């Protein structure tokens, strides 16, 4: 796969990935403080935001995004 993520796109992905990661950790802390056995929004949102953070940071680091490649989007120029 060739690079299809430009400089600005990569920087935005790093910022959004970091914010998603911090939010995931905060929500994880909140869900651990709640009564166990309850399926709450923080307990559901934390792993989803964690996966989003990993995906954003990974695509920013490698500068390759399979979703953009499939859509034919190239932000390198």
C-alpha positions as CSV (number, residue, x, y, z in Angstrom):
1,X,0.0,0.0,0.0
2,X,1.4,3.4,-0.8
3,X,1.2,6.5,1.4
4,X,-2.1,8.4,1.1
5,X,-2.1,10.5,4.3
6,X,-0.6,14.0,4.0
7,X,1.1,16.2,6.7
8,X,-2.0,18.1,7.8
9,X,-4.1,15.0,7.8
10,X,-1.5,13.2,9.8
11,X,-1.4,16.0,12.4
12,X,-5.1,16.1,12.7
13,X,-5.2,12.3,13.2
14,X,-2.6,12.5,16.0
15,X,-4.6,15.2,17.9
16,X,-7.9,13.4,17.5
17,X,-6.2,10.0,18.4
18,X,-4.7,11.5,21.5
19,X,-8.1,13.1,22.5
20,X,-9.9,9.8,21.9
21,X,-7.3,7.9,23.9
22,X,-7.5,10.2,26.9
23,X,-11.3,10.2,26.7
24,X,-11.3,6.4,26.6
25,X,-9.1,6.2,29.7
26,X,-11.3,8.7,31.6
27,X,-14.4,6.8,30.7
28,X,-12.7,3.6,31.7
29,X,-12.0,5.1,35.1
30,X,-15.6,6.2,35.5
31,X,-16.9,2.8,34.5
32,X,-14.7,1.1,37.1
33,X,-16.1,3.3,39.8
34,X,-19.7,2.4,39.0
35,X,-21.5,-0.6,40.5
36,X,-20.2,-3.7,38.8
37,X,-22.6,-5.7,36.7
38,X,-24.2,-2.7,35.1
39,X,-23.7,-2.1,31.4
40,X,-23.3,1.7,31.2
41,X,-22.5,4.2,28.5
42,X,-18.9,4.7,29.8
43,X,-18.3,1.0,29.9
44,X,-19.4,0.7,26.2
45,X,-17.8,3.9,24.9
46,X,-14.4,3.4,26.4
47,X,-13.3,0.4,24.3
48,X,-14.8,1.9,21.2
49,X,-12.9,5.1,21.7
50,X,-9.7,3.1,22.5
51,X,-9.9,1.3,19.1
52,X,-10.6,4.6,17.3
53,X,-7.5,6.1,19.0
54,X,-5.3,3.2,18.0
55,X,-6.6,3.4,14.4
56,X,-6.1,7.1,14.2
57,X,-2.6,7.1,15.7
58,X,-1.6,4.1,13.6
59,X,-2.7,5.6,10.3
60,X,-1.0,8.9,11.3
61,X,2.3,7.0,12.0
62,X,2.3,4.9,8.9
63,X,0.7,7.5,6.7
64,X,-1.4,4.8,5.1
65,X,-5.1,4.6,5.5
66,X,-7.0,1.6,4.0
67,X,-10.3,3.4,4.2
68,X,-9.0,6.4,2.3
69,X,-7.3,4.0,-0.2
70,X,-10.6,2.2,-0.8
71,X,-12.4,5.5,-1.3
72,X,-9.7,6.8,-3.6
73,X,-8.8,9.7,-1.3
74,X,-5.2,10.9,-1.2
75,X,-4.2,13.9,1.0
76,X,-0.5,13.8,0.4
77,X,-0.6,16.8,-1.9
